[in-house]
């Protein structure tokens, strides 16, 4: 066998053998299902998920970040501008990094979700229409 034939055989082996196993490796050891699908009014550009998986941040072409709970419920919207083209969440999920290739900027934004606690029916001190209510829970043992 001359050098040209050996070279041709080696090229064929290098091309055919990995290609033959690529389909097997890619599909035989993986199963996947669609967990949820969100229907949006705007085209998504980037997506980030909190570390605990409870919130999904979606950057849209309109320059908005839509925040959804893991149960597909919209929670909030942040207008960041159309120049932002990528988002990342910090390791604890309380910072959001906005990057703009157009403006050559990176912004680090802190985020905090305000939780409303229903205190109706709870014992309290002071006027009922006060802006701050102190609920008294003294019956714990």
N, CA, C and O atoms as CSV, one atom per row, in Angstrom:
chain,resi,resn,atom,element,x,y,z
A,1,UNK,N,N,0.852,-1.166,0.000
A,1,UNK,CA,C,0.000,0.000,0.000
A,1,UNK,C,C,0.899,1.230,0.000
A,1,UNK,O,O,1.820,1.337,0.810
A,2,UNK,N,N,0.629,2.139,-0.896
A,2,UNK,CA,C,1.473,3.337,-0.957
A,2,UNK,C,C,0.976,4.409,0.013
A,2,UNK,O,O,-0.076,4.269,0.638
A,3,UNK,N,N,1.746,5.463,0.118
A,3,UNK,CA,C,1.476,6.550,1.082
A,3,UNK,C,C,0.144,7.235,0.818
A,3,UNK,O,O,-0.560,7.573,1.769
A,4,UNK,N,N,-0.223,7.452,-0.440
A,4,UNK,CA,C,-1.491,8.115,-0.770
A,4,UNK,C,C,-2.682,7.288,-0.306
A,4,UNK,O,O,-3.649,7.827,0.231
A,5,UNK,N,N,-2.610,5.985,-0.513
A,5,UNK,CA,C,-3.722,5.125,-0.094
A,5,UNK,C,C,-3.864,5.099,1.433
A,5,UNK,O,O,-4.973,5.133,1.967
A,6,UNK,N,N,-2.723,5.038,2.121
A,6,UNK,CA,C,-2.765,5.051,3.585
A,6,UNK,C,C,-3.360,6.363,4.096
A,6,UNK,O,O,-4.172,6.385,5.021
A,7,UNK,N,N,-2.939,7.424,3.478
A,7,UNK,CA,C,-3.439,8.742,3.893
A,7,UNK,C,C,-4.943,8.839,3.664
A,7,UNK,O,O,-5.663,9.355,4.520
A,8,UNK,N,N,-5.428,8.353,2.528
A,8,UNK,CA,C,-6.854,8.365,2.213
A,8,UNK,C,C,-7.638,7.510,3.210
A,8,UNK,O,O,-8.713,7.909,3.658
A,9,UNK,N,N,-7.108,6.344,3.555
A,9,UNK,CA,C,-7.786,5.461,4.499
A,9,UNK,C,C,-7.850,6.112,5.884
A,9,UNK,O,O,-8.879,6.039,6.554
A,10,UNK,N,N,-6.768,6.741,6.310
A,10,UNK,CA,C,-6.754,7.409,7.616
A,10,UNK,C,C,-7.773,8.554,7.660
A,10,UNK,O,O,-8.466,8.733,8.661
A,11,UNK,N,N,-7.861,9.321,6.580
A,11,UNK,CA,C,-8.833,10.423,6.526
A,11,UNK,C,C,-10.251,9.874,6.598
A,11,UNK,O,O,-11.091,10.415,7.318
A,12,UNK,N,N,-10.521,8.810,5.859
A,12,UNK,CA,C,-11.854,8.209,5.890
A,12,UNK,C,C,-12.194,7.685,7.284
A,12,UNK,O,O,-13.319,7.853,7.755
A,13,UNK,N,N,-11.232,7.056,7.939
A,13,UNK,CA,C,-11.470,6.544,9.280
A,13,UNK,C,C,-11.751,7.691,10.240
A,13,UNK,O,O,-12.669,7.608,11.056
A,14,UNK,N,N,-10.969,8.755,10.147
A,14,UNK,CA,C,-11.155,9.895,11.042
A,14,UNK,C,C,-12.481,10.603,10.811
A,14,UNK,O,O,-13.025,11.204,11.738
A,15,UNK,N,N,-13.009,10.545,9.600
A,15,UNK,CA,C,-14.272,11.217,9.290
A,15,UNK,C,C,-15.467,10.306,9.549
A,15,UNK,O,O,-16.455,10.741,10.142
A,16,UNK,N,N,-15.394,9.071,9.123
A,16,UNK,CA,C,-16.540,8.166,9.185
A,16,UNK,C,C,-16.776,7.624,10.598
A,16,UNK,O,O,-17.916,7.610,11.061
A,17,UNK,N,N,-15.745,7.187,11.278
A,17,UNK,CA,C,-15.918,6.544,12.578
A,17,UNK,C,C,-16.536,7.492,13.615
A,17,UNK,O,O,-17.526,7.108,14.238
A,18,UNK,N,N,-16.008,8.719,13.839
A,18,UNK,CA,C,-16.679,9.603,14.807
A,18,UNK,C,C,-18.097,9.965,14.386
A,18,UNK,O,O,-18.980,10.102,15.233
A,19,UNK,N,N,-18.324,10.123,13.073
A,19,UNK,CA,C,-19.664,10.443,12.588
A,19,UNK,C,C,-20.647,9.319,12.832
A,19,UNK,O,O,-21.828,9.568,13.077
A,20,UNK,N,N,-20.177,8.092,12.769
A,20,UNK,CA,C,-21.050,6.945,12.993
A,20,UNK,C,C,-21.500,6.861,14.444
A,20,UNK,O,O,-22.623,6.437,14.715
A,21,UNK,N,N,-20.636,7.261,15.391
A,21,UNK,CA,C,-20.977,7.185,16.799
A,21,UNK,C,C,-21.610,8.457,17.333
A,21,UNK,O,O,-22.138,8.456,18.445
A,22,UNK,N,N,-21.570,9.534,16.576
A,22,UNK,CA,C,-22.108,10.809,17.065
A,22,UNK,C,C,-23.598,10.715,17.346
A,22,UNK,O,O,-24.058,11.200,18.379
A,23,UNK,N,N,-24.357,10.106,16.455
A,23,UNK,CA,C,-25.792,9.962,16.660
A,23,UNK,C,C,-26.113,9.074,17.838
A,23,UNK,O,O,-27.063,9.339,18.575
A,24,UNK,N,N,-25.342,8.031,18.025
A,24,UNK,CA,C,-25.567,7.104,19.121
A,24,UNK,C,C,-25.289,7.789,20.454
A,24,UNK,O,O,-26.086,7.683,21.386
A,25,UNK,N,N,-24.175,8.483,20.546
A,25,UNK,CA,C,-23.817,9.128,21.797
A,25,UNK,C,C,-24.754,10.268,22.149
A,25,UNK,O,O,-25.044,10.484,23.325
A,26,UNK,N,N,-25.229,10.995,21.162
A,26,UNK,CA,C,-26.048,12.167,21.432
A,26,UNK,C,C,-27.463,11.813,21.863
A,26,UNK,O,O,-28.082,12.586,22.595
A,27,UNK,N,N,-27.991,10.685,21.441
A,27,UNK,CA,C,-29.396,10.429,21.724
A,27,UNK,C,C,-29.659,9.241,22.638
A,27,UNK,O,O,-30.713,9.193,23.274
A,28,UNK,N,N,-28.755,8.296,22.728
A,28,UNK,CA,C,-29.057,7.078,23.465
A,28,UNK,C,C,-28.922,7.203,24.984
A,28,UNK,O,O,-29.525,6.418,25.715
A,29,UNK,N,N,-28.149,8.165,25.469
A,29,UNK,CA,C,-27.974,8.246,26.912
A,29,UNK,C,C,-28.590,9.513,27.502
A,29,UNK,O,O,-28.155,9.993,28.549
A,30,UNK,N,N,-29.606,10.050,26.822
A,30,UNK,CA,C,-30.219,11.285,27.282
A,30,UNK,C,C,-31.718,11.245,27.037
A,30,UNK,O,O,-32.173,10.936,25.936
A,31,UNK,N,N,-32.471,11.557,28.067
A,31,UNK,CA,C,-33.908,11.732,27.925
A,31,UNK,C,C,-34.244,13.136,28.384
A,31,UNK,O,O,-33.653,13.636,29.341
A,32,UNK,N,N,-35.181,13.771,27.717
A,32,UNK,CA,C,-35.566,15.120,28.127
A,32,UNK,C,C,-37.027,15.359,27.820
A,32,UNK,O,O,-37.585,14.788,26.883
A,33,UNK,N,N,-37.636,16.211,28.625
A,33,UNK,CA,C,-39.029,16.603,28.470
A,33,UNK,C,C,-39.117,18.113,28.637
A,33,UNK,O,O,-38.325,18.708,29.369
A,34,UNK,N,N,-40.066,18.724,27.969
A,34,UNK,CA,C,-40.308,20.155,28.140
A,34,UNK,C,C,-41.022,20.332,29.472
A,34,UNK,O,O,-42.124,19.819,29.668
A,35,UNK,N,N,-40.386,21.063,30.386
A,35,UNK,CA,C,-40.929,21.288,31.725
A,35,UNK,C,C,-42.022,22.347,31.691
A,35,UNK,O,O,-43.083,22.166,32.287
A,36,UNK,N,N,-41.764,23.455,30.993
A,36,UNK,CA,C,-42.762,24.506,30.862
A,36,UNK,C,C,-42.445,25.339,29.628
A,36,UNK,O,O,-41.310,25.363,29.151
A,37,UNK,N,N,-43.454,26.012,29.129
A,37,UNK,CA,C,-43.302,26.903,27.990
A,37,UNK,C,C,-43.983,28.216,28.328
A,37,UNK,O,O,-45.144,28.236,28.736
A,38,UNK,N,N,-43.265,29.301,28.158
A,38,UNK,CA,C,-43.821,30.630,28.400
A,38,UNK,C,C,-44.117,31.283,27.060
A,38,UNK,O,O,-43.244,31.339,26.193
A,39,UNK,N,N,-45.321,31.769,26.882
A,39,UNK,CA,C,-45.697,32.524,25.687
A,39,UNK,C,C,-45.469,33.998,25.980
A,39,UNK,O,O,-45.995,34.522,26.962
A,40,UNK,N,N,-44.690,34.672,25.141
A,40,UNK,CA,C,-44.339,36.066,25.363
A,40,UNK,C,C,-44.877,36.942,24.241
A,40,UNK,O,O,-45.139,36.465,23.137
A,41,UNK,N,N,-45.040,38.232,24.537
A,41,UNK,CA,C,-45.451,39.193,23.520
A,41,UNK,C,C,-44.259,39.708,22.729
A,41,UNK,O,O,-44.436,40.208,21.618
A,42,UNK,N,N,-43.054,39.601,23.269
A,42,UNK,CA,C,-41.842,40.095,22.624
A,42,UNK,C,C,-40.853,38.947,22.449
A,42,UNK,O,O,-40.930,37.934,23.144
A,43,UNK,N,N,-39.936,39.116,21.526
A,43,UNK,CA,C,-38.929,38.102,21.259
A,43,UNK,C,C,-37.888,38.077,22.379
A,43,UNK,O,O,-37.321,39.118,22.711
A,44,UNK,N,N,-37.630,36.912,22.962
A,44,UNK,CA,C,-36.599,36.838,24.004
A,44,UNK,C,C,-35.207,36.919,23.404
A,44,UNK,O,O,-34.942,36.368,22.336
A,45,UNK,N,N,-34.313,37.622,24.113
A,45,UNK,CA,C,-32.918,37.749,23.677
A,45,UNK,C,C,-32.010,36.905,24.570
A,45,UNK,O,O,-31.090,36.245,24.087
A,46,UNK,N,N,-32.277,36.932,25.881
A,46,UNK,CA,C,-31.456,36.187,26.829
A,46,UNK,C,C,-32.320,35.764,28.007
A,46,UNK,O,O,-33.358,36.368,28.276
A,47,UNK,N,N,-31.890,34.736,28.697
A,47,UNK,CA,C,-32.650,34.190,29.817
A,47,UNK,C,C,-31.690,33.876,30.957
A,47,UNK,O,O,-30.570,33.421,30.724
A,48,UNK,N,N,-32.126,34.117,32.185
A,48,UNK,CA,C,-31.352,33.742,33.376
A,48,UNK,C,C,-32.312,33.134,34.386
A,48,UNK,O,O,-33.484,33.505,34.448
A,49,UNK,N,N,-31.812,32.213,35.162
A,49,UNK,CA,C,-32.609,31.496,36.147
A,49,UNK,C,C,-31.952,31.649,37.516
A,49,UNK,O,O,-30.733,31.530,37.635
A,50,UNK,N,N,-32.758,31.915,38.556
A,50,UNK,CA,C,-32.197,32.035,39.897
A,50,UNK,C,C,-31.613,30.685,40.324
A,50,UNK,O,O,-32.050,29.641,39.840
A,51,UNK,N,N,-30.627,30.700,41.229
A,51,UNK,CA,C,-30.011,29.443,41.657
A,51,UNK,C,C,-31.003,28.439,42.248
A,51,UNK,O,O,-30.819,27.230,42.102
A,52,UNK,N,N,-32.042,28.923,42.906
A,52,UNK,CA,C,-33.030,28.001,43.470
A,52,UNK,C,C,-34.107,27.599,42.461
A,52,UNK,O,O,-34.969,26.777,42.773
A,53,UNK,N,N,-34.066,28.169,41.260
A,53,UNK,CA,C,-35.016,27.812,40.211
A,53,UNK,C,C,-36.402,28.397,40.385
A,53,UNK,O,O,-37.324,27.989,39.679
A,54,UNK,N,N,-36.583,29.336,41.298
A,54,UNK,CA,C,-37.919,29.878,41.570
A,54,UNK,C,C,-38.314,31.032,40.671
A,54,UNK,O,O,-39.500,31.338,40.541
A,55,UNK,N,N,-37.336,31.681,40.046
A,55,UNK,CA,C,-37.651,32.823,39.184
A,55,UNK,C,C,-36.871,32.724,37.870
A,55,UNK,O,O,-35.725,32.274,37.834
A,56,UNK,N,N,-37.530,33.158,36.799
A,56,UNK,CA,C,-36.932,33.182,35.467
A,56,UNK,C,C,-36.905,34.634,35.004
A,56,UNK,O,O,-37.933,35.311,35.020
A,57,UNK,N,N,-35.734,35.112,34.593
A,57,UNK,CA,C,-35.556,36.466,34.078
A,57,UNK,C,C,-35.396,36.360,32.569
A,57,UNK,O,O,-34.537,35.627,32.079
A,58,UNK,N,N,-36.233,37.101,31.826
A,58,UNK,CA,C,-36.205,37.040,30.365
A,58,UNK,C,C,-35.980,38.440,29.817
A,58,UNK,O,O,-36.806,39.331,30.023
A,59,UNK,N,N,-34.868,38.638,29.123
A,59,UNK,CA,C,-34.583,39.900,28.443
A,59,UNK,C,C,-35.238,39.846,27.075
A,59,UNK,O,O,-35.024,38.899,26.319
A,60,UNK,N,N,-36.045,40.866,26.748
A,60,UNK,CA,C,-36.750,40.884,25.463
A,60,UNK,C,C,-36.170,41.948,24.543
A,60,UNK,O,O,-35.418,42.824,24.970
A,61,UNK,N,N,-36.536,41.850,23.275
A,61,UNK,CA,C,-36.075,42.821,22.287
A,61,UNK,C,C,-36.625,44.223,22.544
A,61,UNK,O,O,-36.114,45.196,21.988
A,62,UNK,N,N,-37.654,44.338,23.373
A,62,UNK,CA,C,-38.229,45.641,23.715
A,62,UNK,C,C,-37.410,46.370,24.776
A,62,UNK,O,O,-37.737,47.503,25.129
A,63,UNK,N,N,-36.352,45.742,25.290
A,63,UNK,CA,C,-35.544,46.358,26.334
A,63,UNK,C,C,-36.141,46.196,27.712
A,63,UNK,O,O,-35.941,47.040,28.585
A,64,UNK,N,N,-36.873,45.118,27.913
A,64,UNK,CA,C,-37.501,44.834,29.205
A,64,UNK,C,C,-36.983,43.501,29.728
A,64,UNK,O,O,-36.655,42.593,28.963
A,65,UNK,N,N,-36.920,43.411,31.038
A,65,UNK,CA,C,-36.662,42.123,31.676
A,65,UNK,C,C,-37.958,41.696,32.338
A,65,UNK,O,O,-38.450,42.355,33.254
A,66,UNK,N,N,-38.502,40.597,31.867
A,66,UNK,CA,C,-39.724,40.037,32.441
A,66,UNK,C,C,-39.319,39.002,33.473
A,66,UNK,O,O,-38.472,38.150,33.205
A,67,UNK,N,N,-39.920,39.071,34.646
A,67,UNK,CA,C,-39.593,38.138,35.712
A,67,UNK,C,C,-40.818,37.274,35.979
A,67,UNK,O,O,-41.894,37.774,36.306
A,68,UNK,N,N,-40.629,35.972,35.831
A,68,UNK,CA,C,-41.710,35.012,36.045
A,68,UNK,C,C,-41.357,34.096,37.204
A,68,UNK,O,O,-40.186,33.800,37.444
A,69,UNK,N,N,-42.381,33.652,37.921
A,69,UNK,CA,C,-42.169,32.625,38.935
A,69,UNK,C,C,-42.054,31.293,38.210
A,69,UNK,O,O,-42.380,31.189,37.027
A,70,UNK,N,N,-41.597,30.294,38.913
A,70,UNK,CA,C,-41.441,28.977,38.289
A,70,UNK,C,C,-42.781,28.359,37.906
A,70,UNK,O,O,-42.820,27.367,37.178
A,71,UNK,N,N,-43.878,28.937,38.389
A,71,UNK,CA,C,-45.210,28.442,38.030
A,71,UNK,C,C,-45.825,29.248,36.880
A,71,UNK,O,O,-47.046,29.288,36.729
A,72,UNK,N,N,-44.970,29.890,36.069
A,72,UNK,CA,C,-45.392,30.666,34.876
A,72,UNK,C,C,-46.172,31.929,35.212
A,72,UNK,O,O,-46.809,32.499,34.326
A,73,UNK,N,N,-46.145,32.380,36.445
A,73,UNK,CA,C,-46.876,33.580,36.828
A,73,UNK,C,C,-45.961,34.798,36.693
A,73,UNK,O,O,-44.870,34.807,37.264
A,74,UNK,N,N,-46.387,35.837,35.940
A,74,UNK,CA,C,-45.551,37.039,35.857
A,74,UNK,C,C,-45.469,37.741,37.206
A,74,UNK,O,O,-46.481,37.922,37.883
A,75,UNK,N,N,-44.246,38.138,37.596
A,75,UNK,CA,C,-44.053,38.756,38.902
A,75,UNK,C,C,-43.672,40.226,38.801
A,75,UNK,O,O,-44.130,41.040,39.602
A,76,UNK,N,N,-42.843,40.571,37.829
A,76,UNK,CA,C,-42.371,41.958,37.726
A,76,UNK,C,C,-41.812,42.204,36.329
A,76,UNK,O,O,-41.587,41.279,35.550
A,77,UNK,N,N,-41.597,43.486,36.044
A,77,UNK,CA,C,-41.000,43.889,34.771
A,77,UNK,C,C,-40.046,45.039,35.056
A,77,UNK,O,O,-40.377,45.957,35.807
A,78,UNK,N,N,-38.856,44.988,34.451
A,78,UNK,CA,C,-37.857,46.038,34.599
A,78,UNK,C,C,-37.539,46.583,33.208
A,78,UNK,O,O,-37.179,45.816,32.315
A,79,UNK,N,N,-37.667,47.898,33.015
A,79,UNK,CA,C,-37.280,48.514,31.751
A,79,UNK,C,C,-35.792,48.844,31.825
A,79,UNK,O,O,-35.379,49.664,32.645
A,80,UNK,N,N,-34.983,48.209,30.972
A,80,UNK,CA,C,-33.534,48.421,31.002
A,80,UNK,C,C,-33.013,49.109,29.747
A,80,UNK,O,O,-31.864,49.550,29.725
A,81,UNK,N,N,-33.819,49.209,28.717
A,81,UNK,CA,C,-33.400,49.838,27.473
A,81,UNK,C,C,-32.991,48.809,26.434
A,81,UNK,O,O,-32.563,47.703,26.764
A,82,UNK,N,N,-33.130,49.194,25.175
A,82,UNK,CA,C,-32.841,48.274,24.071
A,82,UNK,C,C,-31.354,48.018,23.865
A,82,UNK,O,O,-30.987,47.107,23.123
A,83,UNK,N,N,-30.493,48.801,24.504
A,83,UNK,CA,C,-29.056,48.609,24.341
A,83,UNK,C,C,-28.538,47.377,25.096
A,83,UNK,O,O,-27.479,46.852,24.754
A,84,UNK,N,N,-29.265,46.912,26.115
A,84,UNK,CA,C,-28.836,45.740,26.886
A,84,UNK,C,C,-29.054,44.498,26.029
A,84,UNK,O,O,-30.146,44.280,25.504
A,85,UNK,N,N,-28.005,43.684,25.890
A,85,UNK,CA,C,-28.110,42.506,25.038
A,85,UNK,C,C,-27.798,41.191,25.753
A,85,UNK,O,O,-27.850,40.122,25.145
A,86,UNK,N,N,-27.472,41.274,27.055
A,86,UNK,CA,C,-27.199,40.038,27.786
A,86,UNK,C,C,-27.440,40.264,29.278
A,86,UNK,O,O,-27.163,41.341,29.804
A,87,UNK,N,N,-27.958,39.237,29.952
A,87,UNK,CA,C,-28.176,39.304,31.400
A,87,UNK,C,C,-27.587,38.063,32.057
A,87,UNK,O,O,-27.572,36.977,31.478
A,88,UNK,N,N,-27.106,38.251,33.269
A,88,UNK,CA,C,-26.625,37.142,34.104
A,88,UNK,C,C,-27.047,37.432,35.534
A,88,UNK,O,O,-27.094,38.588,35.953
A,89,UNK,N,N,-27.352,36.392,36.273
A,89,UNK,CA,C,-27.692,36.537,37.686
A,89,UNK,C,C,-26.493,36.192,38.540
A,89,UNK,O,O,-25.697,35.317,38.196
A,90,UNK,N,N,-26.369,36.899,39.674
A,90,UNK,CA,C,-25.313,36.601,40.628
A,90,UNK,C,C,-25.556,35.260,41.296
A,90,UNK,O,O,-26.631,34.680,41.145
A,91,UNK,N,N,-24.571,34.755,42.036
A,91,UNK,CA,C,-24.674,33.415,42.616
A,91,UNK,C,C,-25.788,33.252,43.644
A,91,UNK,O,O,-26.275,32.139,43.844
A,92,UNK,N,N,-26.201,34.328,44.297
A,92,UNK,CA,C,-27.297,34.238,45.276
A,92,UNK,C,C,-28.629,34.674,44.687
A,92,UNK,O,O,-29.658,34.564,45.353
A,93,UNK,N,N,-28.634,35.167,43.451
A,93,UNK,CA,C,-29.872,35.602,42.815
A,93,UNK,C,C,-30.318,36.983,43.227
A,93,UNK,O,O,-31.444,37.375,42.921
A,94,UNK,N,N,-29.464,37.746,43.921
A,94,UNK,CA,C,-29.856,39.086,44.351
A,94,UNK,C,C,-29.140,40.194,43.578
A,94,UNK,O,O,-29.325,41.376,43.869
A,95,UNK,N,N,-28.335,39.817,42.610
A,95,UNK,CA,C,-27.712,40.800,41.716
A,95,UNK,C,C,-27.950,40.374,40.276
A,95,UNK,O,O,-27.997,39.187,39.953
A,96,UNK,N,N,-28.096,41.366,39.436
A,96,UNK,CA,C,-28.333,41.137,38.026
A,96,UNK,C,C,-27.284,41.923,37.258
A,96,UNK,O,O,-27.113,43.122,37.479
A,97,UNK,N,N,-26.584,41.253,36.358
A,97,UNK,CA,C,-25.551,41.896,35.557
A,97,UNK,C,C,-26.112,42.129,34.160
A,97,UNK,O,O,-26.521,41.191,33.476
A,98,UNK,N,N,-26.125,43.401,33.747
A,98,UNK,CA,C,-26.631,43.788,32.435
A,98,UNK,C,C,-25.444,44.212,31.581
A,98,UNK,O,O,-24.667,45.078,31.985
A,99,UNK,N,N,-25.299,43.615,30.414
A,99,UNK,CA,C,-24.191,44.015,29.554
A,99,UNK,C,C,-24.728,44.548,28.239
A,99,UNK,O,O,-25.759,44.101,27.735
A,100,UNK,N,N,-23.998,45.519,27.695
A,100,UNK,CA,C,-24.366,46.156,26.444
A,100,UNK,C,C,-23.144,46.208,25.539
A,100,UNK,O,O,-22.186,46.929,25.815
A,101,UNK,N,N,-23.185,45.441,24.461
A,101,UNK,CA,C,-22.104,45.494,23.486
A,101,UNK,C,C,-22.109,46.815,22.741
A,101,UNK,O,O,-21.053,47.345,22.396
A,102,UNK,N,N,-23.300,47.347,22.494
A,102,UNK,CA,C,-23.431,48.614,21.769
A,102,UNK,C,C,-22.820,49.769,22.555
A,102,UNK,O,O,-22.083,50.579,21.991
A,103,UNK,N,N,-23.116,49.854,23.850
A,103,UNK,CA,C,-22.609,50.942,24.692
A,103,UNK,C,C,-21.278,50.608,25.356
A,103,UNK,O,O,-20.666,51.465,25.994
A,104,UNK,N,N,-20.829,49.361,25.205
A,104,UNK,CA,C,-19.598,48.887,25.843
A,104,UNK,C,C,-19.649,49.095,27.355
A,104,UNK,O,O,-18.709,49.614,27.957
A,105,UNK,N,N,-20.773,48.676,27.960
A,105,UNK,CA,C,-20.961,48.846,29.401
A,105,UNK,C,C,-21.415,47.550,30.053
A,105,UNK,O,O,-21.986,46.667,29.413
A,106,UNK,N,N,-21.142,47.469,31.336
A,106,UNK,CA,C,-21.655,46.401,32.193
A,106,UNK,C,C,-22.211,47.080,33.433
A,106,UNK,O,O,-21.517,47.865,34.079
A,107,UNK,N,N,-23.460,46.779,33.768
A,107,UNK,CA,C,-24.084,47.330,34.964
A,107,UNK,C,C,-24.397,46.186,35.919
A,107,UNK,O,O,-24.904,45.141,35.511
A,108,UNK,N,N,-24.091,46.396,37.183
A,108,UNK,CA,C,-24.460,45.434,38.214
A,108,UNK,C,C,-25.582,46.064,39.023
A,108,UNK,O,O,-25.410,47.126,39.622
A,109,UNK,N,N,-26.730,45.403,39.036
A,109,UNK,CA,C,-27.934,45.925,39.671
A,109,UNK,C,C,-28.317,44.985,40.811
A,109,UNK,O,O,-28.325,43.766,40.642
A,110,UNK,N,N,-28.632,45.556,41.967
A,110,UNK,CA,C,-29.143,44.729,43.059
A,110,UNK,C,C,-30.655,44.646,42.934
A,110,UNK,O,O,-31.309,45.621,42.563
A,111,UNK,N,N,-31.199,43.498,43.239
A,111,UNK,CA,C,-32.641,43.296,43.154
A,111,UNK,C,C,-33.135,42.737,44.485
A,111,UNK,O,O,-32.454,41.949,45.141
A,112,UNK,N,N,-34.312,43.157,44.858
A,112,UNK,CA,C,-34.924,42.691,46.092
A,112,UNK,C,C,-36.428,42.642,45.877
A,112,UNK,O,O,-37.032,43.643,45.492
A,113,UNK,N,N,-37.023,41.521,46.116
A,113,UNK,CA,C,-38.462,41.370,45.943
A,113,UNK,C,C,-39.165,41.714,47.238
A,113,UNK,O,O,-38.831,41.175,48.294
A,114,UNK,N,N,-40.126,42.598,47.165
A,114,UNK,CA,C,-40.887,43.028,48.329
A,114,UNK,C,C,-42.022,42.040,48.543
A,114,UNK,O,O,-42.815,41.782,47.638
A,115,UNK,N,N,-42.091,41.498,49.728
A,115,UNK,CA,C,-43.125,40.539,50.075
A,115,UNK,C,C,-44.214,41.237,50.887
A,115,UNK,O,O,-43.911,41.927,51.860
A,116,UNK,N,N,-45.456,41.069,50.503
A,116,UNK,CA,C,-46.586,41.614,51.249
A,116,UNK,C,C,-47.067,40.557,52.229
A,116,UNK,O,O,-47.349,39.421,51.846
A,117,UNK,N,N,-47.156,40.936,53.483
A,117,UNK,CA,C,-47.626,40.018,54.516
A,117,UNK,C,C,-49.002,40.477,54.964
A,117,UNK,O,O,-49.167,41.618,55.396
A,118,UNK,N,N,-49.963,39.620,54.867
A,118,UNK,CA,C,-51.328,39.938,55.262
A,118,UNK,C,C,-51.434,39.867,56.782
A,118,UNK,O,O,-51.281,38.800,57.376
A,119,UNK,N,N,-51.697,41.011,57.402
A,119,UNK,CA,C,-51.833,41.069,58.860
A,119,UNK,C,C,-53.275,41.272,59.293
A,119,UNK,O,O,-53.538,41.554,60.462
A,120,UNK,N,N,-54.214,41.132,58.360
A,120,UNK,CA,C,-55.613,41.333,58.741
A,120,UNK,C,C,-56.037,40.249,59.728
A,120,UNK,O,O,-55.760,39.065,59.537
A,121,UNK,N,N,-56.705,40.683,60.772
A,121,UNK,CA,C,-57.153,39.756,61.800
A,121,UNK,C,C,-56.128,39.496,62.880
A,121,UNK,O,O,-56.440,38.839,63.872
A,122,UNK,N,N,-54.910,39.993,62.717
A,122,UNK,CA,C,-53.874,39.793,63.729
A,122,UNK,C,C,-53.996,40.881,64.792
A,122,UNK,O,O,-54.366,42.012,64.480
A,123,UNK,N,N,-53.689,40.548,66.038
A,123,UNK,CA,C,-53.719,41.585,67.079
A,123,UNK,C,C,-52.628,42.620,66.813
A,123,UNK,O,O,-51.529,42.274,66.379
A,124,UNK,N,N,-52.938,43.894,67.076
A,124,UNK,CA,C,-51.964,44.957,66.816
A,124,UNK,C,C,-52.109,46.051,67.849
A,124,UNK,O,O,-53.096,46.121,68.581
A,125,UNK,N,N,-51.085,46.917,67.891
A,125,UNK,CA,C,-51.113,48.080,68.767
A,125,UNK,C,C,-51.082,49.317,67.898
A,125,UNK,O,O,-50.349,49.360,66.909
A,126,UNK,N,N,-51.858,50.316,68.245
A,126,UNK,CA,C,-51.875,51.559,67.490
A,126,UNK,C,C,-53.106,51.656,66.618
A,126,UNK,O,O,-53.930,50.742,66.596
A,127,UNK,N,N,-53.239,52.778,65.885
A,127,UNK,CA,C,-54.404,52.970,65.017
A,127,UNK,C,C,-54.449,51.943,63.880
A,127,UNK,O,O,-53.406,51.536,63.367
A,128,UNK,N,N,-55.637,51.533,63.497
A,128,UNK,CA,C,-55.804,50.521,62.458
A,128,UNK,C,C,-55.340,51.011,61.090
A,128,UNK,O,O,-54.946,50.201,60.251
A,129,UNK,N,N,-55.380,52.333,60.846
A,129,UNK,CA,C,-54.995,52.856,59.540
A,129,UNK,C,C,-53.566,53.408,59.528
A,129,UNK,O,O,-53.219,54.189,58.642
A,130,UNK,N,N,-52.749,53.021,60.481
A,130,UNK,CA,C,-51.363,53.489,60.552
A,130,UNK,C,C,-50.559,52.904,59.391
A,130,UNK,O,O,-50.835,51.784,58.962
A,131,UNK,N,N,-49.556,53.648,58.866
A,131,UNK,CA,C,-48.760,53.128,57.760
A,131,UNK,C,C,-47.886,51.940,58.166
A,131,UNK,O,O,-47.497,51.144,57.312
A,132,UNK,N,N,-47.579,51.812,59.439
A,132,UNK,CA,C,-46.803,50.687,59.939
A,132,UNK,C,C,-47.620,50.003,61.018
A,132,UNK,O,O,-48.157,50.658,61.911
A,133,UNK,N,N,-47.712,48.694,60.934
A,133,UNK,CA,C,-48.474,47.921,61.911
A,133,UNK,C,C,-47.516,46.978,62.619
A,133,UNK,O,O,-46.733,46.281,61.975
A,134,UNK,N,N,-47.577,46.958,63.920
A,134,UNK,CA,C,-46.789,46.013,64.699
A,134,UNK,C,C,-47.745,44.932,65.176
A,134,UNK,O,O,-48.619,45.182,66.006
A,135,UNK,N,N,-47.573,43.742,64.649
A,135,UNK,CA,C,-48.405,42.618,65.062
A,135,UNK,C,C,-47.765,41.973,66.278
A,135,UNK,O,O,-46.548,41.790,66.321
A,136,UNK,N,N,-48.578,41.629,67.265
A,136,UNK,CA,C,-48.085,41.054,68.502
A,136,UNK,C,C,-48.412,39.573,68.510
A,136,UNK,O,O,-49.574,39.174,68.447
A,137,UNK,N,N,-47.357,38.763,68.590
A,137,UNK,CA,C,-47.526,37.317,68.680
A,137,UNK,C,C,-46.890,36.873,69.990
A,137,UNK,O,O,-45.719,36.495,70.015
A,138,UNK,N,N,-47.653,36.917,71.080
A,138,UNK,CA,C,-47.091,36.599,72.375
A,138,UNK,C,C,-47.634,35.288,72.945
A,138,UNK,O,O,-47.395,34.968,74.110
A,139,UNK,N,N,-48.359,34.536,72.128
A,139,UNK,CA,C,-48.937,33.316,72.649
A,139,UNK,C,C,-48.085,32.079,72.303
A,139,UNK,O,O,-48.543,30.946,72.454
A,140,UNK,N,N,-46.853,32.303,71.841
A,140,UNK,CA,C,-45.980,31.172,71.536
A,140,UNK,C,C,-45.356,30.647,72.818
A,140,UNK,O,O,-45.066,31.412,73.738
A,141,UNK,N,N,-45.156,29.359,72.872
A,141,UNK,CA,C,-44.603,28.786,74.091
A,141,UNK,C,C,-43.228,28.231,73.856
A,141,UNK,O,O,-42.608,27.706,74.780
